[in-house]
Amino acid sequence: MERRKILEHVTNQKQVERQILELVKTYNVLYKRQIYAFFAVDGKEKFVGKALHTLLKEHLIYINEVTKTVSQHEDAYQLREKGTLKAFWVLLSLMEQKKIERHFLAEKEEYPIRIVFVGNAEIYDILYISEAEIQLVNQLFSRQKLDGCGHVVIVENPEEIPQIEIPNVIGFCTVQEEEGGVEYYRRE
């Protein structure tokens, strides 16, 4: 009985290490808090600290103690993308509400989409639109005729929501980048 528990613990530990490495490779830079929150959804956050330590010791990740971020290498923090970090907080928030089967970073060509995910066999995406990009994004989406996926749109201020003219928006939100607080809004 005790041997089985030890084996299960080791298996979970290795699984969390692999998943952390996959997350960091996929999203480039994440806050440590985001990684803990990701595993809290499945109740595996207790394995994260040791997994991060092991991956750091094996030089598979870099942890910046000042910014509290995890990346593949020391220079990655310079390449971080604010919209992607905010979109990951939204993904975590949605994971607490519904089953997310798959998620991945959108291609650069899919701008302003940051993360695409599948839940209940439907495709959704998370967009980040800064105040300066609203008109550009409206023009981009007015030219796209086929879409078919629901959009979660991150804005800097809720006052910007009426200015956004994108079809198939299922909700808007604001995100506190480092803390991860997500507040949702609907169009009035």
N, C-alpha and C positions, 0 to 999 in steps of 0.2 A: 504494500500500500504506500509506504513512505517513498520507495524507489519510483513508483509511478508519478507521484507528486513532483519529485525532483526532475524527472524526465520532462514532465509537462511544463515546469517552470523554465527549464533550459530551452525547450522548443519555443515557448512564447518569447523568451528573450531574443533568440536568434531571429524569429519572425519579425519582431519589432525592429531589430537592427536592419534587416533587409528592407523593411517598409520605410524607415527613416532615410536610408540611402536612396531609395526610389523617389521619395518626396523631394529630397534636396536636388537630385538630378533633374527632376521634372520642373520644379519651380525656381531653381537657382538659389534663392535666398528666402528663408523663412525665419520668423521670430521663434525663439525657443518656446514661448507660450503657445504659439500656433501648433507646434509639434506635440506638446503635452495635451492640448485641447483635441487634436486629431485622434489621439489614442484614448482619450477619456470617453469618447463616444462608445467604444467597445469595452471599456473598463480595463484597458491595458496601460494606463498612464504610469502605473508603478514600475514598469519596465523601462521607461524612457530614459531616466537619469543614467542608469548603468549602460544602456545601449549607446547613448551619446558619448559617454566616457570611453567605451570600447572602440567606437568608430573614430574618435579623436585620437586615441592612442595608436590606432592602426593607420593614421594619416589619411583616412577616407573622407573626413569632413574637417571643416574649420569652424571654430566657435569664436565669435567676437564678443568678448565679455563686456565691452563698453556699449555696443549697440544691442546686445542680447540676441544676436542673429546666428543662424547656422547656415553654412554654405559649403560648396565643394572646395573652395580655396580662398585664401586671404583677400584677393583682389575682387572677389565676386560682389562684395557689398557696394562697390562703386557702380556696378552694373545693375543693381536692384531696380525694380520697377514699382513705384508707389501704387499704381493701379492694380498690379498683380497681388501685392501684399494685402491690399484692401479686399480684393475679390476672394482671396483665400479665407479671410475672416467670414465673409458672407457664405462661402461654401461650408465652413464649419458650423455656422448658425443653421444652415439648411439641413445639414447632416443630423442635427439634434431633432429636427422636425419630421424628416422623411428619409426613407432608405435611398441612398445614392449608390448606384451600382458601379459606375465608373466616372472618373473625372480626369481631365488633362488640360494642360496649358494650350491656349489657342495659338495658332500660327500668327506671325507678324502681319500677314496679308489679311487676317480676319479682324484687324483693328476696327473698332475700339473694344472688341471682345477680348477678355482676359482669360476666362476659364470656361470650358464646355463640360457639361456633366449630363449623365443619364440617370433618370429616376422614374420608376414605374413605367419603364419601356418608352419614355418620352425624352426628347432632347431639349436641354435648356442651356442658356449661356449667361454669364455674368459680365456685364459691361461696366467700364469705369469711364465717366465723362466729366472732365474738368469744366469749369465755367467757360473757359476760353475755347473749348472744343464743341460747344453745343451746336452752333450753326453748321460747322463742318460735318458733324455726325448726322444731323438732320438731313443734310444734302446727300450723304452717303446712303442712308437708309431710304430716301425717296427714290433713289435709282435702283434699288434692289427690289425685284418683283417677287421672287420666290424666297420664302423664308421658312415658315412652318415650325419655328422653334420659339419657345417662350423666353423672354428676356427679363433678367433681374438687372436693374440699372442703378449703379452707385453714383450718387451726386455729392458735391461738396456741401450744398445747402438745399433744404427742402423747397426754398423759394424758386429754385431753378426748374422744378418739375414741370410747371405749365409750359415752359419754353421747349421742352423735348417732344419731338414729333416722330416717334418710332413706333411701328406697328407691333402687336403681340407682346407688349410689356405686361408682365404679370405682377410687377411690383417695383417700387423704388426704395432706396435705402441710403442712409449715411453711415459711415464707418469711422471709428476712432482708430487710426492706423496702428499704433503701438499697443493700445489696451484691448482692441478687438470688439468694442461695443458696437453692435449693429442695431440701428433703429429703422423699422420698415414704415413705408408710406404708400398710399394708393392715390391715384390721380383723382382729384375732386370732380 
